[in-house]
């Protein structure tokens, strides 16, 4: 439940201030009136007016470090509120500091740690809060926090693999596009004026490049606006459920990149579900959380189908095979883990294997894409340059003749 700060007056006219946990402002007003306090102002903590800050999000690395430190403090026997106070005070990130202060206030007010964390969904997702709840219930909060820290660290590594695979081709293609537009916009017109002055016969490649240059010169503003509009349109489309599913499906089918993304999805799915099951979270809840945190709409839909089948009383293996999203080896190993009663351990072994596969796939992808991108850059930029020099070669041959 949310925490409210209030200021009110008693029947004697004295001012009273404090913080209370309540379901709503109306519930707190009724509570205060029963205590013969007239509320003047009531504000929900965490939603007060604040100046905007830049970079106010909480990164996965910051969350991993916090979780690791939290687990050590709990294991050392420090009280929960004191841990939150110490960790909140040493945070450089203002948004994280504010969230931890709110969590501490809720815990001091009598809320469980899991419920206090749920009041800050932008920092602590469903996976985090459900695992903390399982740890509180089982009395093994320090162990659960250690597992969470390990999970977040491995998830950061997977995300880093995606970035390292995508950032090189993205930067190279962006630079190439900028160079091509600059050549067509500023360099080619100089050659065009020279050819017109000399009355040179223009070969077909040169005519094509000059035509593209004229188009860029006449429509440069429209091209820039179109690129920006296309970017935001794709971003908006991706935020819709149907658009996200379509684009994620296409990404999984892209040569080289699709195979890497599939391996990353398998590693993330098995790591998440294995961590949840090892922490005592029921399998249906674990599948639901894993689906929501999968990061891919295709995988999310497949896991929700698996969850529905398990809810109907079936084993996890057959519906997992029926999705055609996960490799057969994964389904077979999960089946062995389910039969032997060691599903969580098997899932973690699969995740370890696929994380190594991801590292190897990223290296192979970068090795394969580097010469391809350089070849594309050479063909496009070199083609423009050569097409501009072809008329000069013909003029030189005429003059020498």
C-alpha positions in Angstrom: 0.0 0.0 0.0 1.2 3.6 -0.6 2.7 5.8 2.1 1.2 9.2 2.7 2.7 12.2 4.4 0.1 14.4 6.1 -0.4 17.6 8.0 -3.4 18.3 10.1 -4.8 20.1 13.2 -6.3 18.6 16.4 -9.4 19.8 18.2 -7.2 21.9 20.4 -5.6 23.7 17.4 -2.2 21.9 17.5 -0.5 21.0 14.3 0.2 17.3 13.7 2.4 15.9 10.9 3.5 12.4 10.1 3.4 9.5 7.7 0.9 6.7 7.4 0.2 3.7 5.2 -3.3 3.6 3.8 -5.2 2.2 0.8 -6.1 5.7 -0.5 -6.2 9.3 0.5 -9.9 8.9 1.5 -9.0 6.0 3.8 -6.3 8.1 5.5 -8.8 11.0 5.9 -11.3 8.7 7.6 -8.5 7.3 9.8 -7.4 10.8 10.9 -10.9 12.0 11.6 -11.5 9.0 13.9 -8.4 10.2 15.8 -10.0 13.7 15.9 -7.4 15.2 13.5 -8.6 17.4 10.7 -6.3 16.8 7.6 -5.0 19.9 5.9 -2.6 18.4 3.3 -2.1 14.7 2.3 0.5 13.8 -0.3 1.6 10.3 -1.5 5.3 9.8 -1.0 7.2 9.4 -4.2 4.7 11.5 -6.1 5.5 15.0 -4.7 6.5 17.8 -7.0 10.1 17.5 -7.9 12.4 19.2 -10.4 13.1 17.1 -13.5 16.4 15.3 -13.5 18.3 13.9 -16.4 19.3 10.3 -16.5 16.9 9.5 -13.6 16.5 5.8 -14.4 18.1 3.0 -12.4 20.5 0.9 -14.4 20.8 -2.9 -14.0 24.4 -2.5 -12.8 23.3 -0.2 -10.0 20.5 -2.7 -9.1 23.0 -5.6 -9.1 25.4 -3.8 -6.8 22.6 -2.8 -4.4 21.3 -6.3 -4.3 24.7 -7.8 -3.6 25.4 -5.3 -0.8 21.9 -5.9 0.6 22.4 -9.6 0.8 25.7 -9.2 2.6 24.1 -6.9 5.2 21.2 -9.2 5.8 23.5 -12.1 6.1 25.6 -10.1 8.7 22.4 -9.7 10.8 21.7 -6.0 10.3 18.1 -4.9 10.7 16.2 -4.5 7.5 15.4 -0.8 8.0 19.0 0.0 8.9 20.2 -1.8 5.7 17.8 0.3 3.6 18.9 3.5 5.3 22.6 2.8 4.8 22.2 1.7 1.1 19.8 4.6 0.3 22.2 7.2 1.8 25.2 6.0 -0.3 23.4 6.0 -3.7 24.6 8.7 -6.2 21.5 8.1 -8.4 18.8 10.4 -7.0 16.0 8.3 -8.4 17.3 5.2 -6.8 17.9 7.0 -3.5 14.3 8.3 -3.5 12.9 4.8 -4.2 14.9 3.3 -1.4 13.8 6.0 1.0 10.2 5.2 0.0 10.8 1.5 0.6 12.3 2.2 4.0 9.3 4.3 5.0 6.9 1.6 3.9 8.8 -1.1 5.9 8.9 1.2 9.0 5.1 1.6 8.6 4.6 -2.2 8.8 4.6 -3.3 5.2 6.6 -6.4 4.1 9.7 -5.7 2.0 8.1 -7.3 -1.1 5.1 -5.0 -0.9 7.3 -2.0 -0.2 9.3 -2.8 -3.3 6.1 -3.3 -5.4 5.3 0.4 -4.9 8.3 1.2 -7.2 7.7 -0.9 -10.3 10.1 1.2 -12.5 13.0 0.1 -10.3 11.9 -3.4 -9.0 10.1 -5.6 -11.5 7.8 -8.6 -10.9 10.7 -11.0 -10.9 12.5 -9.1 -8.2 9.5 -8.6 -5.9 8.3 -12.2 -6.3 11.7 -13.6 -5.4 12.0 -11.3 -2.4 8.5 -12.4 -1.3 9.6 -16.0 -1.6 12.7 -15.3 0.4 10.7 -13.5 3.2 8.2 -16.4 3.4 11.0 -19.0 3.6 13.3 -17.1 5.9 16.1 -17.2 3.3 16.1 -13.6 2.2 19.9 -13.3 2.1 20.2 -16.4 -0.2 17.5 -15.1 -2.5 19.2 -11.7 -2.7 22.5 -13.4 -3.7 20.6 -15.3 -6.4 19.0 -12.1 -7.6 22.4 -10.3 -7.8 23.9 -13.2 -9.8 20.9 -13.2 -12.1 21.0 -9.5 -12.7 24.8 -9.6 -13.4 24.3 -12.4 -15.9 21.4 -10.5 -17.5 23.6 -7.4 -17.8 26.2 -9.6 -19.6 23.6 -10.8 -22.1 22.4 -7.3 -22.8 26.0 -6.3 -23.3 26.4 -9.1 -25.9 23.4 -7.7 -27.8 24.8 -4.2 -27.8 28.3 -5.3 -28.8 26.7 -7.3 -31.7 24.6 -4.4 -32.9 26.6 -1.2 -32.1 29.4 -1.8 -34.7 27.2 -2.3 -37.7 24.8 0.4 -36.6 27.6 3.0 -36.2 29.3 1.9 -39.5 26.1 2.1 -41.5 25.2 5.5 -40.0 28.6 6.9 -40.9 28.3 5.4 -44.4 24.9 7.0 -44.9 26.2 10.4 -43.7 29.3 10.2 -46.0 27.1 9.2 -49.0 24.6 12.1 -48.4 27.5 14.5 -47.9 29.1 13.4 -51.2 25.8 13.7 -53.1 24.9 17.0 -51.5 28.3 18.9 -51.6 30.9 17.1 -53.7 29.0 15.8 -56.8 27.5 19.2 -57.7 31.1 20.6 -58.1 31.9 17.8 -60.6 28.6 18.4 -62.3 29.4 22.0 -63.0 32.8 21.0 -64.3 31.3 18.5 -66.7 28.7 21.0 -68.0 31.5 23.6 -68.6 33.6 21.1 -70.5 30.7 19.7 -72.5 31.8 16.1 -71.6 29.8 13.0 -72.6 28.5 11.5 -69.4 28.4 7.7 -69.1 25.3 6.0 -67.5 26.8 5.6 -63.9 27.7 9.3 -63.8 24.2 10.2 -65.0 22.7 8.1 -62.2 24.9 9.6 -59.5 24.1 13.2 -60.8 20.4 12.4 -60.7 20.7 11.2 -57.1 22.7 14.3 -56.3 20.0 16.6 -57.8 17.3 14.7 -55.8 19.3 15.1 -52.5 19.9 18.8 -53.2 16.2 19.5 -53.9 14.7 17.4 -51.2 17.4 17.4 -48.4 15.0 18.8 -45.8 12.2 16.4 -46.7 14.7 13.5 -46.5 15.8 14.6 -43.1 12.2 15.0 -41.9 11.3 11.6 -43.4 14.2 9.8 -41.6 13.1 11.3 -38.3 9.4 10.6 -38.9 10.2 7.0 -39.9 12.3 6.5 -36.7 9.5 7.7 -34.5 6.8 5.9 -36.5 8.7 2.6 -36.1 9.2 3.3 -32.4 5.5 4.0 -31.9 4.6 0.9 -34.0 6.9 -1.3 -31.9 5.1 -0.1 -28.7 1.9 -1.6 -29.9 1.3 -5.3 -29.1 0.9 -6.3 -32.8 3.8 -4.2 -34.0 6.1 -5.6 -31.3 5.2 -9.1 -32.3 5.8 -8.5 -36.0 9.1 -6.8 -35.6 10.4 -9.3 -33.1 9.4 -12.1 -35.5 11.3 -10.4 -38.3 14.4 -10.0 -36.2 14.4 -13.7 -35.3 14.5 -14.4 -39.1 17.3 -12.1 -40.0 20.4 -14.1 -41.1 23.2 -14.3 -38.4 21.4 -11.8 -36.1 18.3 -14.0 -35.7 20.3 -17.0 -34.6 22.1 -14.8 -32.0 18.8 -13.3 -30.7 17.3 -16.8 -30.4 20.2 -18.0 -28.3 20.0 -15.0 -26.1 16.2 -15.6 -25.6 16.9 -19.2 -24.6 19.6 -18.2 -22.1 17.4 -15.5 -20.6 14.3 -17.8 -20.4 16.2 -20.7 -18.7 18.1 -18.4 -16.3 15.0 -16.5 -15.2 12.8 -19.6 -14.8 15.6 -21.6 -13.1 16.3 -18.7 -10.6 12.6 -18.4 -9.8 12.0 -22.1 -9.2 15.1 -22.4 -7.1 13.8 -19.5 -5.0 10.5 -21.3 -4.3 8.3 -19.4 -6.7 5.5 -21.7 -8.1 6.0 -22.8 -11.7 2.8 -21.1 -13.0 3.8 -17.8 -11.5 7.4 -18.4 -12.7 6.3 -19.0 -16.3 4.2 -15.8 -16.2 7.0 -13.7 -14.8 9.5 -15.2 -17.3 7.2 -14.4 -20.2 6.7 -10.8 -19.1 10.5 -10.3 -18.7 11.6 -12.2 -21.8 12.2 -9.0 -23.9 10.8 -10.7 -27.0 7.1 -10.8 -28.0 7.4 -14.1 -29.8 9.1 -15.8 -26.8 6.5 -14.2 -24.5 3.6 -15.6 -26.5 5.2 -19.1 -26.6 5.8 -19.1 -22.8 2.2 -18.0 -22.1 1.0 -21.0 -24.3 3.2 -23.3 -22.2 1.8 -21.8 -19.0 -1.7 -22.4 -20.2 -0.9 -26.1 -21.0 0.8 -26.6 -17.6 -2.2 -25.0 -15.9 -4.4 -27.7 -17.6 -2.3 -30.4 -16.1 0.2 -31.2 -18.9 4.0 -31.4 -18.5 6.1 -28.5 -19.6 8.0 -30.5 -22.4 5.3 -31.1 -25.0 3.9 -27.6 -25.1 7.4 -26.3 -25.2 8.2 -28.4 -28.3 4.9 -27.3 -29.9 5.9 -23.6 -29.9 8.7 -24.2 -32.4 10.6 -21.3 -30.7 13.1 -23.2 -28.6 15.6 -25.8 -29.9 14.7 -29.5 -29.4 17.8 -29.9 -27.2 16.4 -27.4 -24.7 13.0 -29.2 -24.6 14.7 -32.6 -24.1 17.0 -31.4 -21.3 14.0 -29.7 -19.6 12.1 -33.0 -19.8 15.0 -34.8 -18.1 15.1 -32.2 -15.4 11.3 -32.5 -14.9 11.4 -36.3 -14.6 14.4 -36.3 -12.1 12.9 -33.5 -10.0 15.8 -31.2 -10.7 14.2 -28.8 -13.1 15.8 -25.6 -11.6 19.3 -27.1 -11.7 18.8 -28.3 -15.3 17.5 -24.9 -16.4 20.6 -23.2 -14.9 22.9 -25.7 -16.8 21.1 -24.9 -20.0 21.5 -21.2 -19.4 25.3 -21.6 -18.7 25.7 -23.5 -22.0 23.7 -20.9 -24.0 25.5 -18.0 -22.4 28.8 -19.5 -23.7 27.1 -20.0 -27.1 26.1 -16.3 -27.1 29.7 -15.2 -26.4 31.0 -17.4 -29.3 28.1 -16.2 -31.6 28.9 -12.6 -30.9 32.6 -13.1 -31.9 31.6 -15.0 -35.0 29.0 -12.3 -36.0 31.5 -9.5 -35.6 34.1 -11.5 -37.6 31.6 -12.1 -40.4 30.1 -8.6 -40.5 33.3 -6.6 -40.5 34.4 -7.5 -44.0 30.8 -7.4 -45.3 30.3 -3.9 -44.0 33.7 -2.7 -45.3 32.8 -4.3 -48.7 29.5 -2.4 -48.8 31.2 0.8 -47.8 33.8 0.4 -50.5 31.2 -0.4 -53.2 28.9 2.5 -52.4 31.5 5.2 -51.7 34.0 3.9 -54.3 31.2 3.6 -56.9 30.3 7.3 -56.4 33.9 8.4 -56.7 34.6 6.3 -59.8 31.5 7.4 -61.5 32.6 11.0 -61.1 36.0 10.3 -62.6 34.8 8.3 -65.6 34.0 11.5 -67.7 37.5 12.9 -66.8 39.1 9.7 -68.1 37.3 10.1 -71.5 38.2 13.8 -71.7 41.9 13.0 -71.0 41.9 10.3 -73.7 40.4 12.8 -76.2 42.9 15.5 -75.3 45.8 13.1 -75.6 44.5 11.9 -79.0 
